[in-house]
Structures are given as C-alpha cells and as structure tokens.
C-alpha cells in the first residue's frame, strides 16, 4: 500500500514541479523584463529549488564521450556486451586513429568493475570509470531496477548475484585470457564469494582483486548502517520495508525494497547536511554562481536517482552479511545455477593479488571492515596482500572526487599493473597485428581507419 501511496503522491506533484520549472525559466530569462529585478531573481531561485525537490529523477547516463590517454584524446563508445534479466555488462570501448596510442591501450590491463546494488545506479561510479579508462580497458556491471523486470523472469537473490559475477568474470577472461576485478562497497562480499568458488573449482581466477570500502566483516567498527541491519530482526525487515511493485510498471507484483525508502534512509542519516546544501544552492542561484549550481545539480541528479531491489536479494544480504556474518564465519553456502550448494572458502584463493582500500572517515563501512579480507584469504601469500587507507576520505571519497583521483587511484593503478603479465596482449589481438600497427605509425592515418581497444 505504501508504494501505491508514494506513486500517487509523486504523480500529483509532477504538474507542480513542471509549473515551478516553467516559472523559474520565465523569471530568469534575460529577454524578459521581469528578470531585471532582485525580487525576480529570488523568486526564480525559489521556483528552481521547488522544481528540483519535487521532480522525479530518472536513471542517469554515464555520458562518457572521451578520455585522455597520455595527452591524446581517445573516443569512448559505451555498449552492452552481456545481458541478463537483472544486469547488463557494459563495456567502455576506446577508439583512436593514433597508432602509438593504439599500441599502448591494446596492452593495458582489463578491469571488471562490480558496481553496488544498494539503491543507486552504476552511474554513481562515473568518476571511477572515467579515471580508470586512462590506463585500463574497463567493464562494469549495470544492475537493473527490479520494478522494470517482469515477474516471468523469476526472483533474484544473493546467490544469483554471486553467479552473475562469476559469469561476468568468465566472459571477460574469455575475450582477453585474464582480467582484474574491482568491487566498490556492497559487492566486496559477493565478489569475494564468486572468486572463492571459482578457486575451489580450480577455475582461472582474476589476476588481482581490489576491494574498496565494503562490509567484509561488518562486526568491526559498526556504523549507523550496520547497527540498523544488526539490531532489527529479519522478520522486521520483511514486514516493514518490503512492498509489491504497483501495476503501472513492467515488474508489477514483484516484491522489492523500494528505492524511495532507501533514499529516505540516505537523507535521514545526515539531514542537516542536505538542508544546508539546498539552501546554498538557492543562494548560488541568486548570485548567479553557475559553477556551484551545476555541481549541485550533477550531484543530486545522481544521488536522487534510486532503484528498487528484489526482496530476496535484499533480505539475503541483511541475513548473510549483517546478521549471520556467514562469510567470515565460514558458513556461507551459495547455490549454483545447477542447484548445487557450494561452500564459500576464501582460503581457496591462491594466485590472486589482494588490495583493500578504506577511507579514514568512512561512515558506511567502518574502519577494519574491508581490511578483514586479508584475515580470511589465508591462501594468498602475505607478499601479495596490500592495504591502503585514504587519509581524510569518507565513503564516497575513495571512489569519486579529488581524493579518489589524486590519492587512491595511483595506488590502485600501481597494484593492478604489478599483477599484469609483462607484455600481455589481449587474446584476440595477434602479435602480428601490433607489428603492423607499429609500422603504420610512420605513415599517414586515414580518418576513417579508426581502431578500437
């Protein structure tokens, strides 16, 4: 019932949001005589703020069109390379007609970024992807909004998540022979499970794993997020935060943890900060500070865009990660697509390099929660384990923003590079092709001969 009420309220607010947007644009239009007074500017700012508070936020685009590789601009083509009912695997293909740059990017490491499925879309990692593309081939999991997945596709639980990750790893390895895996926040746990299961079956595992700000052991330095999950019973969550998708969506009838409830929880964690941020936005609009207002819009366009999670997946995560601590206790069994129950044994991982990253001020995954991965991956030699703490960084700072780019990324880049085989080349790119490309560097390159990596 709550979901239906929310959608009714949102539908009722939509005309007012549109009207406020129209009023804001009219009052701030330089061609309008109304735009000349200070009162009009304040009214326009007020209407603009009303519009943004009431509008519905759709899934954002990654919007990555180009990136610089050692001073050369390389075009980016985003495409879906692998698709399942609840997830797409996106590839950010780099294209250039500069022969030297082509050879350089052909030989760069392949990284699979596993994005969180915890309320926001994978685009939350836009800055992560953009930075990584300078020195890596990049894939990312793009989890789908559960309310858009028809009931006929079945349920989706934490075991399915783990199996999806394994399939993604196999897909990338099948193209290149090897890959590196990077997980941010929530997926650190299922990614570790996926690689552990592959190692137990003697499958090829990733060259390296980078675990960033995740609840490997949520018992350590518990945060407000952890405490809520630990102190409420499983039945409480099932009875209080799970609702059925209304009939207007493709996933009508599916049991989900709605995105709007998750968003309410995000805001409730720090309401004063958000109130101040919106008030500052109002003042910046009046001053005409276009840089600050655009930064505010970009942040909240992402922050306010939320998705629904399948109820089974959400409840499994609460139980396995935050109540039973099944991973660190060695009691987690994952059911394979064939229906076999397999025990998750991180100790089975032997040859994969392991980097953990934490933010000093992380209020989502507390200090020591991610570092705990080293304690349970006993099969990885100490020489192949590394921990990095980003001084002054909060949760988002370890994968987005200045601290990510200037402090965290150099460490991640160096670690991945240290586990990349010398002279490695993608499986589908013959050595002969590279020689031809190098020879061609001394010849004019036709504009239509755009090559890809």
C-alpha positions as CSV (number, residue, x, y, z in Angstrom):
1,X,0.0,0.0,0.0
2,X,2.8,2.4,0.8
3,X,4.3,2.0,-2.7
4,X,0.9,2.9,-4.3
5,X,0.6,6.0,-2.0
6,X,4.1,7.1,-2.9
7,X,3.4,6.8,-6.6
8,X,0.1,8.6,-6.3
9,X,1.8,11.5,-4.4
10,X,4.5,11.6,-7.0
11,X,2.0,11.8,-9.8
12,X,0.2,14.6,-8.1
13,X,3.4,16.6,-7.5
14,X,4.6,16.2,-11.1
15,X,2.4,19.1,-12.6
16,X,3.6,21.4,-9.8
17,X,7.2,20.5,-10.5
18,X,6.7,21.3,-14.1
19,X,4.9,24.6,-13.3
20,X,7.8,25.6,-11.0
21,X,10.3,24.8,-13.7
22,X,8.4,26.9,-16.2
23,X,8.2,29.8,-13.7
24,X,11.9,29.6,-12.9
25,X,12.9,29.8,-16.5
26,X,10.5,32.6,-17.3
27,X,11.6,34.8,-14.4
28,X,15.3,34.2,-15.1
29,X,15.1,34.7,-18.9
30,X,17.4,37.6,-19.8
31,X,15.0,38.6,-22.6
32,X,12.2,39.1,-20.1
33,X,11.7,42.5,-18.4
34,X,10.8,40.6,-15.2
35,X,14.3,39.2,-14.9
36,X,15.9,42.6,-14.1
37,X,14.8,42.9,-10.5
38,X,16.4,41.3,-7.5
39,X,13.0,40.1,-6.4
40,X,12.5,38.2,-9.7
41,X,15.9,36.6,-9.2
42,X,14.9,35.4,-5.7
43,X,11.6,34.1,-7.0
44,X,13.3,32.3,-9.9
45,X,15.7,30.7,-7.4
46,X,12.8,29.6,-5.2
47,X,10.9,28.1,-8.1
48,X,14.0,26.3,-9.3
49,X,14.6,24.8,-5.9
50,X,10.9,23.7,-5.7
51,X,11.2,22.1,-9.1
52,X,14.2,20.0,-8.1
53,X,12.8,19.0,-4.7
54,X,9.6,17.7,-6.4
55,X,10.8,16.3,-9.7
56,X,11.2,12.6,-10.5
57,X,14.8,11.5,-11.1
58,X,15.4,9.0,-13.8
59,X,18.4,6.8,-14.3
60,X,21.3,9.0,-15.3
61,X,23.6,8.3,-18.3
62,X,27.3,7.6,-17.9
63,X,27.8,10.3,-20.6
64,X,31.5,9.4,-21.1
65,X,32.4,10.6,-24.6
66,X,36.2,10.9,-24.5
67,X,39.2,10.4,-22.2
68,X,42.8,11.5,-22.4
69,X,45.4,8.8,-22.6
70,X,48.9,10.3,-22.1
71,X,47.7,13.6,-23.6
72,X,45.9,12.1,-26.6
73,X,42.1,12.3,-26.6
74,X,40.5,8.9,-27.2
75,X,36.8,8.5,-28.0
76,X,34.6,6.3,-25.8
77,X,31.9,4.1,-27.1
78,X,29.6,2.6,-24.4
79,X,27.8,-0.6,-25.3
80,X,26.1,-3.6,-23.6
81,X,28.2,-6.7,-24.2
82,X,26.4,-9.2,-22.0
83,X,22.9,-9.1,-20.7
84,X,20.8,-11.0,-18.1
85,X,17.3,-10.2,-16.7
86,X,18.7,-8.3,-13.7
87,X,22.1,-7.0,-15.1
88,X,23.9,-5.7,-18.1
89,X,27.6,-5.9,-18.5
90,X,28.8,-2.6,-20.1
91,X,32.0,-2.1,-22.0
92,X,33.6,1.3,-22.5
93,X,35.4,0.7,-25.8
94,X,38.2,3.2,-26.6
95,X,38.7,4.3,-30.2
96,X,41.6,6.1,-31.7
97,X,43.4,6.6,-35.0
98,X,46.7,7.4,-33.4
99,X,48.9,4.4,-34.0
100,X,51.2,4.9,-31.0
101,X,48.2,5.4,-28.6
102,X,46.5,2.3,-30.2
103,X,49.5,0.1,-29.3
104,X,49.6,1.5,-25.8
105,X,46.0,0.9,-25.0
106,X,45.9,-2.6,-26.6
107,X,48.4,-3.7,-24.0
108,X,46.7,-2.2,-20.9
109,X,45.1,-4.3,-18.2
110,X,41.4,-5.3,-18.4
111,X,39.4,-4.4,-15.3
112,X,35.9,-5.6,-14.4
113,X,34.3,-3.1,-12.0
114,X,31.5,-4.6,-10.0
115,X,29.1,-1.8,-9.1
116,X,27.0,-1.8,-5.9
117,X,23.4,-2.9,-6.0
118,X,22.4,-0.9,-2.9
119,X,19.9,1.7,-4.1
120,X,21.8,3.8,-6.6
121,X,22.6,3.0,-10.2
122,X,26.1,2.0,-11.5
123,X,26.5,5.6,-12.8
124,X,27.4,6.5,-9.2
125,X,30.8,5.2,-10.3
126,X,31.1,7.5,-13.3
127,X,34.2,9.2,-11.9
128,X,35.7,5.8,-11.1
129,X,35.2,4.6,-14.6
130,X,36.4,7.8,-16.3
131,X,39.6,7.7,-14.3
132,X,40.3,4.0,-14.8
133,X,39.8,4.4,-18.6
134,X,43.0,6.4,-18.8
135,X,45.1,3.3,-18.2
136,X,42.8,0.3,-18.4
137,X,40.2,-1.4,-20.5
138,X,37.0,-1.1,-18.4
139,X,33.8,-3.2,-18.0
140,X,31.2,-2.5,-15.3
141,X,28.1,-4.3,-14.1
142,X,24.9,-2.2,-14.6
143,X,22.3,-3.6,-12.3
144,X,18.7,-3.2,-13.4
145,X,15.8,-1.6,-11.5
146,X,13.8,-4.6,-10.2
147,X,10.5,-2.8,-10.8
148,X,11.2,-3.0,-14.5
149,X,11.9,-6.7,-14.5
150,X,8.7,-8.8,-15.2
151,X,7.7,-11.5,-12.7
152,X,8.1,-14.0,-15.5
153,X,11.9,-13.6,-15.2
154,X,11.8,-15.2,-11.7
155,X,13.3,-14.0,-8.4
156,X,16.7,-12.6,-7.8
157,X,18.7,-13.4,-4.7
158,X,22.2,-13.0,-3.3
159,X,23.2,-16.4,-4.8
160,X,22.1,-15.2,-8.2
161,X,24.3,-12.1,-7.7
162,X,27.3,-14.2,-7.0
163,X,26.6,-16.4,-10.1
164,X,26.2,-13.3,-12.3
165,X,29.6,-12.0,-11.1
166,X,31.2,-15.3,-12.0
167,X,29.6,-15.2,-15.5
168,X,30.9,-11.7,-16.0
169,X,34.5,-12.7,-15.0
170,X,34.3,-15.7,-17.3
171,X,33.1,-13.5,-20.2
172,X,35.9,-11.0,-19.8
173,X,38.5,-13.7,-19.4
174,X,37.2,-15.5,-22.4
175,X,37.9,-12.4,-24.5
176,X,41.3,-11.5,-23.1
177,X,42.6,-14.5,-21.3
178,X,42.8,-12.7,-18.0
179,X,41.3,-9.8,-16.1
180,X,41.4,-7.8,-12.8
181,X,38.4,-7.3,-10.6
182,X,37.5,-4.2,-8.6
183,X,34.5,-4.0,-6.3
184,X,33.1,-0.9,-4.6
185,X,31.2,-1.1,-1.3
186,X,28.4,-3.7,-1.2
187,X,29.8,-6.1,-3.8
188,X,33.0,-6.8,-2.0
189,X,31.2,-9.6,-0.2
190,X,29.6,-11.4,-3.3
191,X,32.7,-10.7,-5.4
192,X,34.9,-12.4,-2.8
193,X,32.4,-15.3,-2.8
194,X,32.4,-15.6,-6.6
195,X,36.2,-15.7,-6.8
196,X,36.4,-18.1,-3.9
197,X,34.0,-20.5,-5.6
198,X,36.0,-20.3,-8.8
199,X,39.2,-21.1,-7.0
200,X,37.6,-24.0,-5.2
201,X,36.7,-25.5,-8.6
202,X,40.2,-24.8,-9.9
203,X,38.9,-22.3,-12.4
204,X,41.1,-19.5,-13.5
205,X,40.7,-16.6,-11.1
206,X,41.3,-12.9,-11.7
207,X,44.9,-11.6,-11.6
208,X,44.0,-9.2,-8.8
209,X,41.1,-8.1,-6.7
210,X,40.7,-4.6,-5.4
211,X,38.2,-4.4,-2.5
212,X,37.0,-0.8,-1.7
213,X,35.0,0.3,1.3
214,X,32.9,-2.9,1.8
215,X,31.4,-4.8,4.7
216,X,33.6,-7.9,4.6
217,X,33.3,-8.1,8.4
218,X,30.5,-5.8,9.5
219,X,31.2,-6.5,13.1
220,X,34.3,-4.3,13.1
221,X,33.7,-0.6,13.8
222,X,29.9,-0.8,13.1
223,X,28.3,2.3,11.6
224,X,24.7,3.5,11.8
225,X,24.0,1.5,8.6
226,X,25.5,-1.7,10.2
227,X,23.7,-1.1,13.5
228,X,20.3,-0.9,11.8
229,X,20.8,-4.1,10.0
230,X,22.2,-5.9,13.1
231,X,19.7,-4.7,15.6
232,X,16.4,-5.3,13.7
233,X,15.3,-8.9,13.1
234,X,15.0,-10.5,9.7
235,X,11.2,-10.5,10.1
236,X,11.2,-6.8,10.9
237,X,12.8,-6.0,7.6
238,X,10.5,-8.4,5.7
239,X,7.4,-6.9,7.3
240,X,8.3,-3.2,7.3
241,X,10.4,-2.4,4.2
242,X,9.2,-4.9,1.5
243,X,6.4,-3.9,-0.8
244,X,5.0,-5.0,-4.1
245,X,5.6,-3.1,-7.3
246,X,2.4,-1.2,-8.4
247,X,0.6,-2.2,-11.6
248,X,1.9,0.6,-13.8
249,X,5.4,-0.9,-14.0
250,X,6.7,-4.0,-16.0
251,X,7.6,-5.7,-12.7
252,X,4.1,-5.3,-11.3
253,X,3.6,-7.7,-8.3
254,X,7.3,-8.2,-7.7
255,X,8.3,-8.0,-4.0
256,X,11.0,-5.3,-3.7
257,X,12.8,-3.0,-1.3
258,X,11.7,0.3,-2.9
259,X,14.3,2.9,-3.9
260,X,12.3,5.7,-2.4
261,X,12.6,4.1,1.1
262,X,16.4,3.6,0.5
263,X,16.7,7.3,-0.5
264,X,14.8,8.4,2.6
265,X,17.2,6.4,4.7
266,X,20.2,8.1,2.9
267,X,18.8,11.6,3.6
268,X,17.9,10.7,7.2
269,X,21.5,9.8,8.0
270,X,22.5,13.4,7.6
271,X,19.5,15.7,7.1
272,X,21.3,18.9,8.2
273,X,23.9,18.5,5.5
274,X,21.3,18.1,2.8
275,X,19.3,21.0,4.1
276,X,22.4,23.2,4.0
277,X,23.3,22.0,0.6
278,X,19.9,23.0,-0.8
279,X,20.0,26.4,0.9
280,X,23.5,27.0,-0.5
281,X,22.1,26.1,-3.9
282,X,19.3,28.7,-3.5
283,X,21.9,31.4,-2.6
284,X,24.2,30.4,-5.5
285,X,21.2,30.7,-7.9
286,X,20.6,34.3,-6.7
287,X,24.3,35.2,-7.0
288,X,24.5,33.6,-10.5
289,X,27.2,31.2,-9.5
290,X,26.9,28.8,-12.4
291,X,29.8,26.6,-11.4
292,X,28.4,25.8,-7.9
293,X,24.8,25.4,-9.1
294,X,25.9,23.0,-11.8
295,X,27.9,21.0,-9.4
296,X,24.9,20.8,-7.1
297,X,22.7,19.6,-10.0
298,X,25.1,16.9,-11.1
299,X,25.5,15.5,-7.6
300,X,21.7,15.4,-6.8
301,X,20.8,14.1,-10.2
302,X,22.8,11.1,-9.3
303,X,22.1,11.0,-5.6
304,X,18.3,11.2,-6.0
305,X,18.1,8.6,-8.8
306,X,17.4,5.3,-7.0
307,X,16.3,1.8,-8.0
308,X,14.3,-1.0,-6.4
309,X,16.0,-4.1,-5.2
310,X,14.4,-7.6,-5.4
311,X,13.2,-8.5,-1.9
312,X,15.0,-11.9,-1.9
313,X,18.3,-10.2,-2.7
314,X,17.9,-7.5,-0.1
315,X,16.8,-9.8,2.7
316,X,19.6,-12.3,1.8
317,X,22.1,-9.5,2.1
318,X,20.8,-8.5,5.5
319,X,21.0,-12.0,6.8
320,X,24.2,-13.2,5.3
321,X,26.3,-10.1,5.6
322,X,25.0,-8.2,8.6
323,X,23.3,-10.8,10.9
324,X,24.9,-14.2,10.4
325,X,28.3,-12.9,9.2
326,X,28.4,-16.0,7.1
327,X,31.4,-15.1,5.0
328,X,33.8,-14.5,7.9
329,X,32.3,-17.4,9.9
330,X,32.9,-19.8,7.1
331,X,29.2,-20.9,7.0
332,X,28.0,-19.5,3.7
333,X,26.7,-21.9,1.1
334,X,25.9,-20.5,-2.4
335,X,23.5,-22.3,-4.7
336,X,24.9,-22.6,-8.3
337,X,22.6,-22.3,-11.4
338,X,22.5,-26.1,-11.4
339,X,21.1,-26.2,-7.9
340,X,24.2,-27.4,-6.1
341,X,25.1,-25.9,-2.7
342,X,28.7,-24.9,-2.6
343,X,30.6,-23.6,0.5
344,X,32.4,-20.3,0.1
345,X,36.0,-20.8,1.1
346,X,38.2,-17.7,0.6
347,X,41.2,-19.7,1.7
348,X,41.0,-21.5,-1.7
349,X,42.2,-18.3,-3.4
350,X,46.0,-18.7,-4.0
351,X,47.2,-16.8,-7.0
352,X,45.2,-13.6,-7.0
353,X,46.7,-10.3,-5.7
354,X,44.6,-8.7,-3.0
355,X,44.3,-4.9,-2.3
356,X,41.9,-3.5,0.2
357,X,41.1,0.2,0.4
358,X,39.4,2.1,3.2
359,X,38.5,5.7,3.9
360,X,39.7,7.2,7.2
361,X,36.3,8.9,7.7
362,X,34.0,6.2,6.1
363,X,30.6,6.3,7.8
364,X,29.1,3.5,5.7
365,X,31.7,0.7,6.0
366,X,33.7,1.3,9.2
367,X,37.4,1.0,9.8
368,X,38.7,-2.5,9.5
369,X,35.6,-4.0,7.8
370,X,37.3,-4.2,4.4
371,X,40.8,-4.9,5.7
372,X,39.3,-8.1,7.2
373,X,39.5,-9.7,3.8
374,X,43.2,-10.3,4.4
375,X,42.4,-12.4,7.5
376,X,40.1,-14.8,5.7
377,X,42.1,-15.1,2.4
378,X,44.7,-17.2,4.1
379,X,45.8,-18.9,0.9
380,X,47.1,-15.6,-0.6
381,X,50.7,-15.1,0.4
382,X,51.4,-12.0,2.6
383,X,53.6,-10.6,-0.2
384,X,50.6,-10.4,-2.5
385,X,48.4,-8.6,0.0
386,X,48.2,-4.8,0.4
387,X,46.0,-2.4,2.4
388,X,45.6,1.3,1.8
389,X,43.8,3.8,4.0
390,X,42.9,7.1,2.3
391,X,43.5,9.8,4.9
392,X,40.7,12.3,5.2
393,X,38.4,10.4,2.8
394,X,34.8,9.4,3.5
395,X,32.9,6.6,1.9
396,X,32.4,8.3,-1.5
397,X,35.8,9.9,-1.4
398,X,37.6,6.6,-2.0
399,X,36.0,6.1,-5.4
400,X,34.9,9.6,-6.6
401,X,36.3,13.1,-6.4
402,X,39.6,14.7,-5.9
403,X,40.9,12.2,-3.2
404,X,40.0,9.3,-5.4
405,X,41.8,10.7,-8.4
406,X,44.8,12.1,-6.6
407,X,45.3,9.7,-3.7
408,X,43.5,6.4,-4.1
409,X,43.8,5.9,-7.9
410,X,47.6,6.0,-8.1
411,X,47.7,3.1,-5.6
412,X,45.1,1.1,-7.4
413,X,46.7,1.7,-10.7
414,X,50.2,0.6,-9.5
415,X,48.8,-2.5,-7.8
416,X,46.9,-3.7,-10.9
417,X,50.0,-3.0,-13.0
418,X,52.2,-5.1,-10.7
419,X,49.9,-8.2,-11.4
420,X,49.6,-7.6,-15.1
421,X,51.8,-10.1,-17.0
422,X,54.7,-8.4,-18.8
423,X,54.0,-7.8,-22.4
424,X,50.5,-9.1,-22.0
425,X,48.2,-8.7,-25.0
426,X,44.5,-9.5,-25.5
427,X,43.8,-13.0,-26.6
428,X,42.0,-11.8,-29.8
429,X,44.8,-9.4,-30.9
430,X,47.6,-11.3,-32.7
431,X,51.1,-10.1,-32.1
432,X,51.4,-9.7,-35.9
433,X,48.7,-7.1,-35.8
434,X,50.6,-5.0,-33.3
435,X,53.7,-5.1,-35.5
436,X,51.7,-3.9,-38.5
437,X,50.2,-1.1,-36.4
438,X,53.6,0.0,-35.3
439,X,54.9,0.0,-38.8
440,X,51.9,2.1,-39.9
441,X,52.8,4.8,-37.3
442,X,55.2,6.3,-39.8
443,X,52.5,6.6,-42.4
444,X,49.5,8.9,-42.7
445,X,46.5,7.5,-40.9
446,X,43.2,7.8,-42.8
447,X,40.4,9.4,-40.8
448,X,38.0,6.5,-41.4
449,X,40.5,3.9,-40.2
450,X,39.5,4.3,-36.5
451,X,40.8,1.5,-34.4
452,X,39.4,0.3,-31.1
453,X,40.6,-1.0,-27.8
